[in-house]
Amino acid sequence: MRERSELGFATPYENVSGEVAIVGVGEADHTRASGRTSREIAVQAIRRALDDAGLEAKDVDGFMYTPYGAGLDAQAFREEFSIEHDLWVSTQGGGMVWAASGPYEAAQALRAGKARTIVNVFSVAWATQRGQMVGGPGESHAEDLFKQNLEIPFGWFPQPVYFATIARRHMHEYGTTEAQLGAIAVACRRHANATPAAVMREKKLSLEDYLASPKIADPFRKEDCCLISDGGGAYVMTTVERARDLAKPVVEVAGVGLGSSDTGVHWAQQADFTATPQKYAAPVAFEMAGLDRSDVDVLACYDPFTIVSLMQIEDMGFCPKGEGGRFVEGSALHFDGGVLPYNTHGGMLSHAYVLGIAHVVEVVRQLRGEAAAQVPDARVGIYGGYTGPQAATLILARKD
């Protein structure tokens, strides 16, 4: 039986804490339009993740991806890496929510002996495709019949307009201000400025700059909105026992949670308009990990818009609902001295829009002490994945 509330539910997960380790992480080059294909990007990310783990393609016997925007499916992986042995394959991987819940699926495969070393990958070439008006979230939303008939005719499209409405509602209900949203954008940009791989690494942003920027969909400015990028990432998983034999510090999966809304896929169908399913996912993950919010050293959340960051911070329990605006003010989210260092690589707002896979890479690097904007002695980190009707929480911990 799944645990239910009035508006959503948490998927009942078995305890997999301490069974899986992420032993290699890699990013493809994150850029604006590059002319590359998403397949080329995925291959680059996997090669770098395997190099990071000190492994070779022949060591991989498990492969995870998502069919949504798949840059590399299992057959293409075989072709690119000359894989001839049997592969355990799962489409419950990739980015977004599945970058967080994927390790749970991997744990089941590792338990059953179906695989020993598993790669999860996600990539996009959306910046390159943008000139042809294909790829990206806008295309998939525009093709949906619900949106075509009941949202687009009334101007509730594209995504900045859509989420600006949500931000305005949060302001109406809780008193959230534009400057508080700006604090999220500024923190992410500051972290991107310190991160060589970030698309926006050379573009500074102060709160004054943010407030002076013109609005594109009230209350949003362009700085409230994610980038459109070419890029991707990959991570390699195995058991914690095998991880101890590899070169990198052990980063284990401490907890995983998956939450879903009982209402429809799109936000217009959500009964709770200013909340995310993280309120169902996060408690499961924290209970599995045996940790509390005060134990968290770094947080990375799927951040298509500043308001989604703010709502997930609330819904994960880092502050009471409605107090997210006050919580994120000033330098609260900064890597060097903030209360809750957040998206320390810059997130999708300023690093690259690769749908969350780079967030997991960043958390692993933070826990190893390898990040560009390094949080001192980070030991527990979280990635919050999100799609709208679902959210997932992945808690990672460094084991000495």
Stockholm file with secondary structure:
# STOCKHOLM 1.0

chainA/1-400         MRERSELGFATPYENVSGEVAIVGVGEADHTRASGRTSREIAVQAIRRALDDAGLEAKDVDGFMYTPYGAGLDAQAFREEFSIEHDLWVSTQGGGMVWAASGPYEAAQALRAGKARTIVNVFSVAWATQRGQMVGGPGESHAEDLFKQNLEIPFGWFPQPVYFATIARRHMHEYGTTEAQLGAIAVACRRHANATPAAVMREKKLSLEDYLASPKIADPFRKEDCCLISDGGGAYVMTTVERARDLAKPVVEVAGVGLGSSDTGVHWAQQADFTATPQKYAAPVAFEMAGLDRSDVDVLACYDPFTIVSLMQIEDMGFCPKGEGGRFVEGSALHFDGGVLPYNTHGGMLSHAYVLGIAHVVEVVRQLRGEAAAQVPDARVGIYGGYTGPQAATLILARKD
#=GR chainA/1-400 SS CCEECSSEEECCCCCCTTTEEEEEEEECCCBSSCSCCHHHHHHHHHHHHHHHHTCCGGGCCEEECCSTTCSCCHHHHHHHHTCCSCCEEESSCSSTTHHHHHHHHHHHHHHTTSCSSEEEEEEEEHHHHGGGTCSHHHHHHHHCHHHHHHTGGGTCCSHHHHHHHHHHHHHHHHCCCHHHHHHHHHHHHHHHHTCTTCTTTTCCCCHHHHHHSCEEETTEEGGGBCCCCEEEEEEEEEEHHHHTTSSSCEEEEEEEEEEEESSCSSGGGCSSTTCCTHHHHHHHHHHHHTCCGGGCCEEEECCSBHHHHHHHHHHTTSSCTTCHHHHHSTTTTCTTTCSSCBCTTCHHHHTCCSTTHHHHHHHHHHHHTCCTTCCTTCCEEEEEEECSSEEEEEEEEEEC
#=GC SS_cons         CCEECSSEEECCCCCCTTTEEEEEEEECCCBSSCSCCHHHHHHHHHHHHHHHHTCCGGGCCEEECCSTTCSCCHHHHHHHHTCCSCCEEESSCSSTTHHHHHHHHHHHHHHTTSCSSEEEEEEEEHHHHGGGTCSHHHHHHHHCHHHHHHTGGGTCCSHHHHHHHHHHHHHHHHCCCHHHHHHHHHHHHHHHHTCTTCTTTTCCCCHHHHHHSCEEETTEEGGGBCCCCEEEEEEEEEEHHHHTTSSSCEEEEEEEEEEEESSCSSGGGCSSTTCCTHHHHHHHHHHHHTCCGGGCCEEEECCSBHHHHHHHHHHTTSSCTTCHHHHHSTTTTCTTTCSSCBCTTCHHHHTCCSTTHHHHHHHHHHHHTCCTTCCTTCCEEEEEEECSSEEEEEEEEEEC
//
